[in-house]
Amino acid sequence: MPAIAVEIENKTGEKTLVYVRDAGRKWQQYTIPFSDFKPAISDWTQVKSLSFIVEEWNSPRKKGVVYIDNIRFLR
């Protein structure tokens, strides 16, 4: 199963990343604490972008579909 990189960039240009492992064949719910993102960023109040990245080197299958739904940021 592929790993999906979740990358967040804030308004000051700081970027942070975490990998979600085994994103795959069935619907699953994931909870990712902000503390899991590395490197830590200093300001979470103004997120500029949220990216989901499937890296070719990290994906055994070269075709497929990943559905992403109901993204929430909670304190």
mmCIF file of the N, C-alpha and C atoms, coordinates in Angstrom:
data_MODEL
# 
_entry.id   MODEL 
# 
loop_
_atom_site.group_PDB 
_atom_site.id 
_atom_site.type_symbol 
_atom_site.label_atom_id 
_atom_site.label_alt_id 
_atom_site.label_comp_id 
_atom_site.label_asym_id 
_atom_site.label_entity_id 
_atom_site.label_seq_id 
_atom_site.pdbx_PDB_ins_code 
_atom_site.Cartn_x 
_atom_site.Cartn_y 
_atom_site.Cartn_z 
_atom_site.occupancy 
_atom_site.B_iso_or_equiv 
_atom_site.pdbx_formal_charge 
_atom_site.auth_seq_id 
_atom_site.auth_comp_id 
_atom_site.auth_asym_id 
_atom_site.auth_atom_id 
_atom_site.pdbx_PDB_model_num 
ATOM 1   N N  . MET A 1 1  ? 0.828   -1.181 0.000   1.00 0.00 ? 1  MET A N  1 
ATOM 2   C CA . MET A 1 1  ? 0.000   0.000  0.000   1.00 0.00 ? 1  MET A CA 1 
ATOM 3   C C  . MET A 1 1  ? 0.876   1.250  0.000   1.00 0.00 ? 1  MET A C  1 
ATOM 4   N N  . PRO A 1 2  ? 0.417   2.287  -0.684  1.00 0.00 ? 2  PRO A N  1 
ATOM 5   C CA . PRO A 1 2  ? 1.229   3.499  -0.758  1.00 0.00 ? 2  PRO A CA 1 
ATOM 6   C C  . PRO A 1 2  ? 1.193   4.292  0.535   1.00 0.00 ? 2  PRO A C  1 
ATOM 7   N N  . ALA A 1 3  ? 2.188   5.120  0.689   1.00 0.00 ? 3  ALA A N  1 
ATOM 8   C CA . ALA A 1 3  ? 2.193   6.117  1.749   1.00 0.00 ? 3  ALA A CA 1 
ATOM 9   C C  . ALA A 1 3  ? 1.899   7.459  1.093   1.00 0.00 ? 3  ALA A C  1 
ATOM 10  N N  . ILE A 1 4  ? 1.067   8.246  1.729   1.00 0.00 ? 4  ILE A N  1 
ATOM 11  C CA . ILE A 1 4  ? 0.732   9.563  1.209   1.00 0.00 ? 4  ILE A CA 1 
ATOM 12  C C  . ILE A 1 4  ? 1.376   10.601 2.123   1.00 0.00 ? 4  ILE A C  1 
ATOM 13  N N  . ALA A 1 5  ? 2.117   11.506 1.522   1.00 0.00 ? 5  ALA A N  1 
ATOM 14  C CA . ALA A 1 5  ? 2.712   12.593 2.290   1.00 0.00 ? 5  ALA A CA 1 
ATOM 15  C C  . ALA A 1 5  ? 1.686   13.706 2.421   1.00 0.00 ? 5  ALA A C  1 
ATOM 16  N N  . VAL A 1 6  ? 1.491   14.168 3.641   1.00 0.00 ? 6  VAL A N  1 
ATOM 17  C CA . VAL A 1 6  ? 0.603   15.297 3.904   1.00 0.00 ? 6  VAL A CA 1 
ATOM 18  C C  . VAL A 1 6  ? 1.506   16.463 4.282   1.00 0.00 ? 6  VAL A C  1 
ATOM 19  N N  . GLU A 1 7  ? 1.477   17.506 3.460   1.00 0.00 ? 7  GLU A N  1 
ATOM 20  C CA . GLU A 1 7  ? 2.357   18.652 3.675   1.00 0.00 ? 7  GLU A CA 1 
ATOM 21  C C  . GLU A 1 7  ? 1.522   19.898 3.942   1.00 0.00 ? 7  GLU A C  1 
ATOM 22  N N  . ILE A 1 8  ? 1.947   20.662 4.942   1.00 0.00 ? 8  ILE A N  1 
ATOM 23  C CA . ILE A 1 8  ? 1.285   21.912 5.283   1.00 0.00 ? 8  ILE A CA 1 
ATOM 24  C C  . ILE A 1 8  ? 2.311   23.028 5.188   1.00 0.00 ? 8  ILE A C  1 
ATOM 25  N N  . GLU A 1 9  ? 1.897   24.129 4.568   1.00 0.00 ? 9  GLU A N  1 
ATOM 26  C CA . GLU A 1 9  ? 2.735   25.322 4.502   1.00 0.00 ? 9  GLU A CA 1 
ATOM 27  C C  . GLU A 1 9  ? 1.961   26.479 5.127   1.00 0.00 ? 9  GLU A C  1 
ATOM 28  N N  . ASN A 1 10 ? 2.641   27.245 5.983   1.00 0.00 ? 10 ASN A N  1 
ATOM 29  C CA . ASN A 1 10 ? 1.967   28.394 6.574   1.00 0.00 ? 10 ASN A CA 1 
ATOM 30  C C  . ASN A 1 10 ? 2.296   29.667 5.792   1.00 0.00 ? 10 ASN A C  1 
ATOM 31  N N  . LYS A 1 11 ? 1.693   30.772 6.203   1.00 0.00 ? 11 LYS A N  1 
ATOM 32  C CA . LYS A 1 11 ? 1.818   32.025 5.458   1.00 0.00 ? 11 LYS A CA 1 
ATOM 33  C C  . LYS A 1 11 ? 3.255   32.545 5.413   1.00 0.00 ? 11 LYS A C  1 
ATOM 34  N N  . THR A 1 12 ? 4.083   32.167 6.392   1.00 0.00 ? 12 THR A N  1 
ATOM 35  C CA . THR A 1 12 ? 5.470   32.639 6.396   1.00 0.00 ? 12 THR A CA 1 
ATOM 36  C C  . THR A 1 12 ? 6.402   31.743 5.588   1.00 0.00 ? 12 THR A C  1 
ATOM 37  N N  . GLY A 1 13 ? 5.855   30.688 4.959   1.00 0.00 ? 13 GLY A N  1 
ATOM 38  C CA . GLY A 1 13 ? 6.659   29.818 4.107   1.00 0.00 ? 13 GLY A CA 1 
ATOM 39  C C  . GLY A 1 13 ? 7.237   28.602 4.803   1.00 0.00 ? 13 GLY A C  1 
ATOM 40  N N  . GLU A 1 14 ? 6.938   28.418 6.095   1.00 0.00 ? 14 GLU A N  1 
ATOM 41  C CA . GLU A 1 14 ? 7.400   27.218 6.788   1.00 0.00 ? 14 GLU A CA 1 
ATOM 42  C C  . GLU A 1 14 ? 6.596   26.015 6.293   1.00 0.00 ? 14 GLU A C  1 
ATOM 43  N N  . LYS A 1 15 ? 7.280   24.899 6.063   1.00 0.00 ? 15 LYS A N  1 
ATOM 44  C CA . LYS A 1 15 ? 6.614   23.676 5.615   1.00 0.00 ? 15 LYS A CA 1 
ATOM 45  C C  . LYS A 1 15 ? 6.867   22.559 6.612   1.00 0.00 ? 15 LYS A C  1 
ATOM 46  N N  . THR A 1 16 ? 5.889   21.689 6.745   1.00 0.00 ? 16 THR A N  1 
ATOM 47  C CA . THR A 1 16 ? 6.000   20.533 7.615   1.00 0.00 ? 16 THR A CA 1 
ATOM 48  C C  . THR A 1 16 ? 5.325   19.351 6.928   1.00 0.00 ? 16 THR A C  1 
ATOM 49  N N  . LEU A 1 17 ? 5.708   18.139 7.309   1.00 0.00 ? 17 LEU A N  1 
ATOM 50  C CA . LEU A 1 17 ? 5.292   16.953 6.561   1.00 0.00 ? 17 LEU A CA 1 
ATOM 51  C C  . LEU A 1 17 ? 5.091   15.765 7.499   1.00 0.00 ? 17 LEU A C  1 
ATOM 52  N N  . VAL A 1 18 ? 4.127   14.932 7.153   1.00 0.00 ? 18 VAL A N  1 
ATOM 53  C CA . VAL A 1 18 ? 3.944   13.654 7.831   1.00 0.00 ? 18 VAL A CA 1 
ATOM 54  C C  . VAL A 1 18 ? 3.485   12.646 6.772   1.00 0.00 ? 18 VAL A C  1 
ATOM 55  N N  . TYR A 1 19 ? 3.868   11.397 6.938   1.00 0.00 ? 19 TYR A N  1 
ATOM 56  C CA . TYR A 1 19 ? 3.439   10.335 6.023   1.00 0.00 ? 19 TYR A CA 1 
ATOM 57  C C  . TYR A 1 19 ? 2.300   9.536  6.639   1.00 0.00 ? 19 TYR A C  1 
ATOM 58  N N  . VAL A 1 20 ? 1.260   9.308  5.843   1.00 0.00 ? 20 VAL A N  1 
ATOM 59  C CA . VAL A 1 20 ? 0.172   8.420  6.237   1.00 0.00 ? 20 VAL A CA 1 
ATOM 60  C C  . VAL A 1 20 ? 0.449   7.095  5.543   1.00 0.00 ? 20 VAL A C  1 
ATOM 61  N N  . ARG A 1 21 ? 0.745   6.083  6.325   1.00 0.00 ? 21 ARG A N  1 
ATOM 62  C CA . ARG A 1 21 ? 1.095   4.768  5.778   1.00 0.00 ? 21 ARG A CA 1 
ATOM 63  C C  . ARG A 1 21 ? -0.167  3.955  5.491   1.00 0.00 ? 21 ARG A C  1 
ATOM 64  N N  . ASP A 1 22 ? -0.050  3.040  4.564   1.00 0.00 ? 22 ASP A N  1 
ATOM 65  C CA . ASP A 1 22 ? -1.119  2.094  4.233   1.00 0.00 ? 22 ASP A CA 1 
ATOM 66  C C  . ASP A 1 22 ? -2.430  2.762  3.826   1.00 0.00 ? 22 ASP A C  1 
ATOM 67  N N  . ALA A 1 23 ? -2.340  3.839  3.077   1.00 0.00 ? 23 ALA A N  1 
ATOM 68  C CA . ALA A 1 23 ? -3.549  4.435  2.513   1.00 0.00 ? 23 ALA A CA 1 
ATOM 69  C C  . ALA A 1 23 ? -3.962  3.528  1.364   1.00 0.00 ? 23 ALA A C  1 
ATOM 70  N N  . GLY A 1 24 ? -5.148  2.965  1.459   1.00 0.00 ? 24 GLY A N  1 
ATOM 71  C CA . GLY A 1 24 ? -5.375  1.963  0.452   1.00 0.00 ? 24 GLY A CA 1 
ATOM 72  C C  . GLY A 1 24 ? -6.780  1.556  0.145   1.00 0.00 ? 24 GLY A C  1 
ATOM 73  N N  . ARG A 1 25 ? -7.016  0.313  0.225   1.00 0.00 ? 25 ARG A N  1 
ATOM 74  C CA . ARG A 1 25 ? -8.157  -0.339 -0.421  1.00 0.00 ? 25 ARG A CA 1 
ATOM 75  C C  . ARG A 1 25 ? -9.510  -0.098 0.218   1.00 0.00 ? 25 ARG A C  1 
ATOM 76  N N  . LYS A 1 26 ? -9.555  0.293  1.463   1.00 0.00 ? 26 LYS A N  1 
ATOM 77  C CA . LYS A 1 26 ? -10.854 0.491  2.091   1.00 0.00 ? 26 LYS A CA 1 
ATOM 78  C C  . LYS A 1 26 ? -10.895 1.860  2.764   1.00 0.00 ? 26 LYS A C  1 
ATOM 79  N N  . TRP A 1 27 ? -12.101 2.318  3.009   1.00 0.00 ? 27 TRP A N  1 
ATOM 80  C CA . TRP A 1 27 ? -12.280 3.598  3.658   1.00 0.00 ? 27 TRP A CA 1 
ATOM 81  C C  . TRP A 1 27 ? -11.720 3.521  5.075   1.00 0.00 ? 27 TRP A C  1 
ATOM 82  N N  . GLN A 1 28 ? -10.894 4.497  5.422   1.00 0.00 ? 28 GLN A N  1 
ATOM 83  C CA . GLN A 1 28 ? -10.318 4.551  6.757   1.00 0.00 ? 28 GLN A CA 1 
ATOM 84  C C  . GLN A 1 28 ? -10.331 5.979  7.250   1.00 0.00 ? 28 GLN A C  1 
ATOM 85  N N  . GLN A 1 29 ? -10.415 6.126  8.551   1.00 0.00 ? 29 GLN A N  1 
ATOM 86  C CA . GLN A 1 29 ? -10.313 7.443  9.161   1.00 0.00 ? 29 GLN A CA 1 
ATOM 87  C C  . GLN A 1 29 ? -8.927  7.582  9.778   1.00 0.00 ? 29 GLN A C  1 
ATOM 88  N N  . TYR A 1 30 ? -8.307  8.717  9.544   1.00 0.00 ? 30 TYR A N  1 
ATOM 89  C CA . TYR A 1 30 ? -6.990  8.992  10.103  1.00 0.00 ? 30 TYR A CA 1 
ATOM 90  C C  . TYR A 1 30 ? -7.071  10.251 10.952  1.00 0.00 ? 30 TYR A C  1 
ATOM 91  N N  . THR A 1 31 ? -6.425  10.212 12.083  1.00 0.00 ? 31 THR A N  1 
ATOM 92  C CA . THR A 1 31 ? -6.262  11.393 12.914  1.00 0.00 ? 31 THR A CA 1 
ATOM 93  C C  . THR A 1 31 ? -4.771  11.643 13.019  1.00 0.00 ? 31 THR A C  1 
ATOM 94  N N  . ILE A 1 32 ? -4.348  12.841 12.629  1.00 0.00 ? 32 ILE A N  1 
ATOM 95  C CA . ILE A 1 32 ? -2.928  13.175 12.654  1.00 0.00 ? 32 ILE A CA 1 
ATOM 96  C C  . ILE A 1 32 ? -2.732  14.360 13.601  1.00 0.00 ? 32 ILE A C  1 
ATOM 97  N N  . PRO A 1 33 ? -2.148  14.135 14.749  1.00 0.00 ? 33 PRO A N  1 
ATOM 98  C CA . PRO A 1 33 ? -1.876  15.259 15.657  1.00 0.00 ? 33 PRO A CA 1 
ATOM 99  C C  . PRO A 1 33 ? -0.853  16.217 15.037  1.00 0.00 ? 33 PRO A C  1 
ATOM 100 N N  . PHE A 1 34 ? -0.996  17.496 15.307  1.00 0.00 ? 34 PHE A N  1 
ATOM 101 C CA . PHE A 1 34 ? -0.033  18.472 14.802  1.00 0.00 ? 34 PHE A CA 1 
ATOM 102 C C  . PHE A 1 34 ? 1.385   18.120 15.238  1.00 0.00 ? 34 PHE A C  1 
ATOM 103 N N  . SER A 1 35 ? 1.527   17.510 16.392  1.00 0.00 ? 35 SER A N  1 
ATOM 104 C CA . SER A 1 35 ? 2.862   17.158 16.905  1.00 0.00 ? 35 SER A CA 1 
ATOM 105 C C  . SER A 1 35 ? 3.561   16.099 16.051  1.00 0.00 ? 35 SER A C  1 
ATOM 106 N N  . ASP A 1 36 ? 2.813   15.371 15.212  1.00 0.00 ? 36 ASP A N  1 
ATOM 107 C CA . ASP A 1 36 ? 3.425   14.362 14.332  1.00 0.00 ? 36 ASP A CA 1 
ATOM 108 C C  . ASP A 1 36 ? 4.122   14.987 13.123  1.00 0.00 ? 36 ASP A C  1 
ATOM 109 N N  . PHE A 1 37 ? 3.766   16.221 12.791  1.00 0.00 ? 37 PHE A N  1 
ATOM 110 C CA . PHE A 1 37 ? 4.379   16.876 11.632  1.00 0.00 ? 37 PHE A CA 1 
ATOM 111 C C  . PHE A 1 37 ? 5.805   17.294 11.977  1.00 0.00 ? 37 PHE A C  1 
ATOM 112 N N  . LYS A 1 38 ? 6.729   16.979 11.066  1.00 0.00 ? 38 LYS A N  1 
ATOM 113 C CA . LYS A 1 38 ? 8.138   17.315 11.251  1.00 0.00 ? 38 LYS A CA 1 
ATOM 114 C C  . LYS A 1 38 ? 8.657   17.975 9.993   1.00 0.00 ? 38 LYS A C  1 
ATOM 115 N N  . PRO A 1 39 ? 9.465   18.996 10.069  1.00 0.00 ? 39 PRO A N  1 
ATOM 116 C CA . PRO A 1 39 ? 9.829   19.721 11.282  1.00 0.00 ? 39 PRO A CA 1 
ATOM 117 C C  . PRO A 1 39 ? 8.645   20.529 11.787  1.00 0.00 ? 39 PRO A C  1 
ATOM 118 N N  . ALA A 1 40 ? 8.692   20.884 13.049  1.00 0.00 ? 40 ALA A N  1 
ATOM 119 C CA . ALA A 1 40 ? 7.618   21.683 13.642  1.00 0.00 ? 40 ALA A CA 1 
ATOM 120 C C  . ALA A 1 40 ? 7.610   23.078 13.005  1.00 0.00 ? 40 ALA A C  1 
ATOM 121 N N  . ILE A 1 41 ? 6.424   23.627 12.826  1.00 0.00 ? 41 ILE A N  1 
ATOM 122 C CA . ILE A 1 41 ? 6.342   25.006 12.351  1.00 0.00 ? 41 ILE A CA 1 
ATOM 123 C C  . ILE A 1 41 ? 5.892   25.884 13.514  1.00 0.00 ? 41 ILE A C  1 
ATOM 124 N N  . SER A 1 42 ? 6.239   27.159 13.436  1.00 0.00 ? 42 SER A N  1 
ATOM 125 C CA . SER A 1 42 ? 5.998   28.040 14.579  1.00 0.00 ? 42 SER A CA 1 
ATOM 126 C C  . SER A 1 42 ? 4.587   28.627 14.611  1.00 0.00 ? 42 SER A C  1 
ATOM 127 N N  . ASP A 1 43 ? 3.893   28.687 13.471  1.00 0.00 ? 43 ASP A N  1 
ATOM 128 C CA . ASP A 1 43 ? 2.584   29.333 13.437  1.00 0.00 ? 43 ASP A CA 1 
ATOM 129 C C  . ASP A 1 43 ? 1.577   28.481 12.668  1.00 0.00 ? 43 ASP A C  1 
ATOM 130 N N  . TRP A 1 44 ? 0.623   27.909 13.392  1.00 0.00 ? 44 TRP A N  1 
ATOM 131 C CA . TRP A 1 44 ? -0.434  27.098 12.782  1.00 0.00 ? 44 TRP A CA 1 
ATOM 132 C C  . TRP A 1 44 ? -1.684  27.923 12.499  1.00 0.00 ? 44 TRP A C  1 
ATOM 133 N N  . THR A 1 45 ? -1.680  29.208 12.825  1.00 0.00 ? 45 THR A N  1 
ATOM 134 C CA . THR A 1 45 ? -2.908  29.993 12.722  1.00 0.00 ? 45 THR A CA 1 
ATOM 135 C C  . THR A 1 45 ? -3.240  30.438 11.300  1.00 0.00 ? 45 THR A C  1 
ATOM 136 N N  . GLN A 1 46 ? -2.247  30.462 10.417  1.00 0.00 ? 46 GLN A N  1 
ATOM 137 C CA . GLN A 1 46 ? -2.504  30.901 9.040   1.00 0.00 ? 46 GLN A CA 1 
ATOM 138 C C  . GLN A 1 46 ? -1.911  29.897 8.059   1.00 0.00 ? 46 GLN A C  1 
ATOM 139 N N  . VAL A 1 47 ? -2.643  28.821 7.846   1.00 0.00 ? 47 VAL A N  1 
ATOM 140 C CA . VAL A 1 47 ? -2.205  27.795 6.894   1.00 0.00 ? 47 VAL A CA 1 
ATOM 141 C C  . VAL A 1 47 ? -2.447  28.311 5.486   1.00 0.00 ? 47 VAL A C  1 
ATOM 142 N N  . LYS A 1 48 ? -1.403  28.256 4.674   1.00 0.00 ? 48 LYS A N  1 
ATOM 143 C CA . LYS A 1 48 ? -1.481  28.728 3.285   1.00 0.00 ? 48 LYS A CA 1 
ATOM 144 C C  . LYS A 1 48 ? -1.883  27.599 2.341   1.00 0.00 ? 48 LYS A C  1 
ATOM 145 N N  . SER A 1 49 ? -1.320  26.398 2.563   1.00 0.00 ? 49 SER A N  1 
ATOM 146 C CA . SER A 1 49 ? -1.654  25.293 1.668   1.00 0.00 ? 49 SER A CA 1 
ATOM 147 C C  . SER A 1 49 ? -1.595  23.959 2.404   1.00 0.00 ? 49 SER A C  1 
ATOM 148 N N  . LEU A 1 50 ? -2.393  23.044 1.907   1.00 0.00 ? 50 LEU A N  1 
ATOM 149 C CA . LEU A 1 50 ? -2.433  21.665 2.381   1.00 0.00 ? 50 LEU A CA 1 
ATOM 150 C C  . LEU A 1 50 ? -2.304  20.799 1.139   1.00 0.00 ? 50 LEU A C  1 
ATOM 151 N N  . SER A 1 51 ? -1.268  19.951 1.092   1.00 0.00 ? 51 SER A N  1 
ATOM 152 C CA . SER A 1 51 ? -1.013  19.117 -0.089  1.00 0.00 ? 51 SER A CA 1 
ATOM 153 C C  . SER A 1 51 ? -0.983  17.650 0.291   1.00 0.00 ? 51 SER A C  1 
ATOM 154 N N  . PHE A 1 52 ? -1.500  16.831 -0.603  1.00 0.00 ? 52 PHE A N  1 
ATOM 155 C CA . PHE A 1 52 ? -1.434  15.374 -0.462  1.00 0.00 ? 52 PHE A CA 1 
ATOM 156 C C  . PHE A 1 52 ? -0.589  14.877 -1.621  1.00 0.00 ? 52 PHE A C  1 
ATOM 157 N N  . ILE A 1 53 ? 0.514   14.207 -1.296  1.00 0.00 ? 53 ILE A N  1 
ATOM 158 C CA . ILE A 1 53 ? 1.508   13.854 -2.307  1.00 0.00 ? 53 ILE A CA 1 
ATOM 159 C C  . ILE A 1 53 ? 1.715   12.342 -2.321  1.00 0.00 ? 53 ILE A C  1 
ATOM 160 N N  . VAL A 1 54 ? 1.568   11.750 -3.500  1.00 0.00 ? 54 VAL A N  1 
ATOM 161 C CA . VAL A 1 54 ? 1.915   10.346 -3.689  1.00 0.00 ? 54 VAL A CA 1 
ATOM 162 C C  . VAL A 1 54 ? 3.241   10.341 -4.441  1.00 0.00 ? 54 VAL A C  1 
ATOM 163 N N  . GLU A 1 55 ? 4.294   9.935  -3.764  1.00 0.00 ? 55 GLU A N  1 
ATOM 164 C CA . GLU A 1 55 ? 5.627   9.937  -4.368  1.00 0.00 ? 55 GLU A CA 1 
ATOM 165 C C  . GLU A 1 55 ? 5.836   8.635  -5.131  1.00 0.00 ? 55 GLU A C  1 
ATOM 166 N N  . GLU A 1 56 ? 6.277   8.747  -6.358  1.00 0.00 ? 56 GLU A N  1 
ATOM 167 C CA . GLU A 1 56 ? 6.426   7.573  -7.214  1.00 0.00 ? 56 GLU A CA 1 
ATOM 168 C C  . GLU A 1 56 ? 7.313   6.503  -6.576  1.00 0.00 ? 56 GLU A C  1 
ATOM 169 N N  . TRP A 1 57 ? 8.408   6.921  -5.958  1.00 0.00 ? 57 TRP A N  1 
ATOM 170 C CA . TRP A 1 57 ? 9.339   5.961  -5.357  1.00 0.00 ? 57 TRP A CA 1 
ATOM 171 C C  . TRP A 1 57 ? 8.728   5.249  -4.162  1.00 0.00 ? 57 TRP A C  1 
ATOM 172 N N  . ASN A 1 58 ? 7.667   5.825  -3.596  1.00 0.00 ? 58 ASN A N  1 
ATOM 173 C CA . ASN A 1 58 ? 7.076   5.296  -2.368  1.00 0.00 ? 58 ASN A CA 1 
ATOM 174 C C  . ASN A 1 58 ? 5.733   4.615  -2.629  1.00 0.00 ? 58 ASN A C  1 
ATOM 175 N N  . SER A 1 59 ? 5.427   4.338  -3.891  1.00 0.00 ? 59 SER A N  1 
ATOM 176 C CA . SER A 1 59 ? 4.152   3.737  -4.250  1.00 0.00 ? 59 SER A CA 1 
ATOM 177 C C  . SER A 1 59 ? 4.375   2.518  -5.134  1.00 0.00 ? 59 SER A C  1 
ATOM 178 N N  . PRO A 1 60 ? 4.027   1.335  -4.634  1.00 0.00 ? 60 PRO A N  1 
ATOM 179 C CA . PRO A 1 60 ? 4.240   0.134  -5.439  1.00 0.00 ? 60 PRO A CA 1 
ATOM 180 C C  . PRO A 1 60 ? 3.329   0.069  -6.671  1.00 0.00 ? 60 PRO A C  1 
ATOM 181 N N  . ARG A 1 61 ? 2.134   0.661  -6.590  1.00 0.00 ? 61 ARG A N  1 
ATOM 182 C CA . ARG A 1 61 ? 1.214   0.679  -7.727  1.00 0.00 ? 61 ARG A CA 1 
ATOM 183 C C  . ARG A 1 61 ? 1.310   2.025  -8.419  1.00 0.00 ? 61 ARG A C  1 
ATOM 184 N N  . LYS A 1 62 ? 1.347   2.004  -9.718  1.00 0.00 ? 62 LYS A N  1 
ATOM 185 C CA . LYS A 1 62 ? 1.507   3.239  -10.498 1.00 0.00 ? 62 LYS A CA 1 
ATOM 186 C C  . LYS A 1 62 ? 0.178   3.803  -10.977 1.00 0.00 ? 62 LYS A C  1 
ATOM 187 N N  . LYS A 1 63 ? -0.925  3.103  -10.704 1.00 0.00 ? 63 LYS A N  1 
ATOM 188 C CA . LYS A 1 63 ? -2.253  3.570  -11.081 1.00 0.00 ? 63 LYS A CA 1 
ATOM 189 C C  . LYS A 1 63 ? -3.184  3.389  -9.897  1.00 0.00 ? 63 LYS A C  1 
ATOM 190 N N  . GLY A 1 64 ? -4.214  4.206  -9.851  1.00 0.00 ? 64 GLY A N  1 
ATOM 191 C CA . GLY A 1 64 ? -5.205  4.057  -8.799  1.00 0.00 ? 64 GLY A CA 1 
ATOM 192 C C  . GLY A 1 64 ? -5.851  5.385  -8.453  1.00 0.00 ? 64 GLY A C  1 
ATOM 193 N N  . VAL A 1 65 ? -6.731  5.312  -7.494  1.00 0.00 ? 65 VAL A N  1 
ATOM 194 C CA . VAL A 1 65 ? -7.480  6.478  -7.052  1.00 0.00 ? 65 VAL A CA 1 
ATOM 195 C C  . VAL A 1 65 ? -7.440  6.514  -5.534  1.00 0.00 ? 65 VAL A C  1 
ATOM 196 N N  . VAL A 1 66 ? -7.235  7.692  -4.991  1.00 0.00 ? 66 VAL A N  1 
ATOM 197 C CA . VAL A 1 66 ? -7.322  7.901  -3.548  1.00 0.00 ? 66 VAL A CA 1 
ATOM 198 C C  . VAL A 1 66 ? -8.351  8.997  -3.329  1.00 0.00 ? 66 VAL A C  1 
ATOM 199 N N  . TYR A 1 67 ? -9.373  8.697  -2.536  1.00 0.00 ? 67 TYR A N  1 
ATOM 200 C CA . TYR A 1 67 ? -10.387 9.682  -2.208  1.00 0.00 ? 67 TYR A CA 1 
ATOM 201 C C  . TYR A 1 67 ? -10.066 10.272 -0.842  1.00 0.00 ? 67 TYR A C  1 
ATOM 202 N N  . ILE A 1 68 ? -10.135 11.582 -0.747  1.00 0.00 ? 68 ILE A N  1 
ATOM 203 C CA . ILE A 1 68 ? -9.873  12.281 0.505   1.00 0.00 ? 68 ILE A CA 1 
ATOM 204 C C  . ILE A 1 68 ? -11.105 13.125 0.797   1.00 0.00 ? 68 ILE A C  1 
ATOM 205 N N  . ASP A 1 69 ? -11.632 12.977 2.010   1.00 0.00 ? 69 ASP A N  1 
ATOM 206 C CA . ASP A 1 69 ? -12.899 13.614 2.339   1.00 0.00 ? 69 ASP A CA 1 
ATOM 207 C C  . ASP A 1 69 ? -12.888 14.074 3.789   1.00 0.00 ? 69 ASP A C  1 
ATOM 208 N N  . ASN A 1 70 ? -13.624 15.120 4.071   1.00 0.00 ? 70 ASN A N  1 
ATOM 209 C CA . ASN A 1 70 ? -13.912 15.569 5.432   1.00 0.00 ? 70 ASN A CA 1 
ATOM 210 C C  . ASN A 1 70 ? -12.648 15.925 6.206   1.00 0.00 ? 70 ASN A C  1 
ATOM 211 N N  . ILE A 1 71 ? -11.879 16.841 5.684   1.00 0.00 ? 71 ILE A N  1 
ATOM 212 C CA . ILE A 1 71 ? -10.640 17.288 6.336   1.00 0.00 ? 71 ILE A CA 1 
ATOM 213 C C  . ILE A 1 71 ? -11.008 18.360 7.361   1.00 0.00 ? 71 ILE A C  1 
ATOM 214 N N  . ARG A 1 72 ? -10.513 18.173 8.581   1.00 0.00 ? 72 ARG A N  1 
ATOM 215 C CA . ARG A 1 72 ? -10.802 19.132 9.640   1.00 0.00 ? 72 ARG A CA 1 
ATOM 216 C C  . ARG A 1 72 ? -9.528  19.448 10.418  1.00 0.00 ? 72 ARG A C  1 
ATOM 217 N N  . PHE A 1 73 ? -9.406  20.688 10.842  1.00 0.00 ? 73 PHE A N  1 
ATOM 218 C CA . PHE A 1 73 ? -8.340  21.106 11.755  1.00 0.00 ? 73 PHE A CA 1 
ATOM 219 C C  . PHE A 1 73 ? -9.020  21.407 13.092  1.00 0.00 ? 73 PHE A C  1 
ATOM 220 N N  . LEU A 1 74 ? -8.613  20.709 14.127  1.00 0.00 ? 74 LEU A N  1 
ATOM 221 C CA . LEU A 1 74 ? -9.227  20.870 15.446  1.00 0.00 ? 74 LEU A CA 1 
ATOM 222 C C  . LEU A 1 74 ? -8.193  21.244 16.485  1.00 0.00 ? 74 LEU A C  1 
ATOM 223 N N  . ARG A 1 75 ? -8.573  22.031 17.420  1.00 0.00 ? 75 ARG A N  1 
ATOM 224 C CA . ARG A 1 75 ? -7.698  22.356 18.556  1.00 0.00 ? 75 ARG A CA 1 
ATOM 225 C C  . ARG A 1 75 ? -8.042  21.485 19.725  1.00 0.00 ? 75 ARG A C  1 
# 
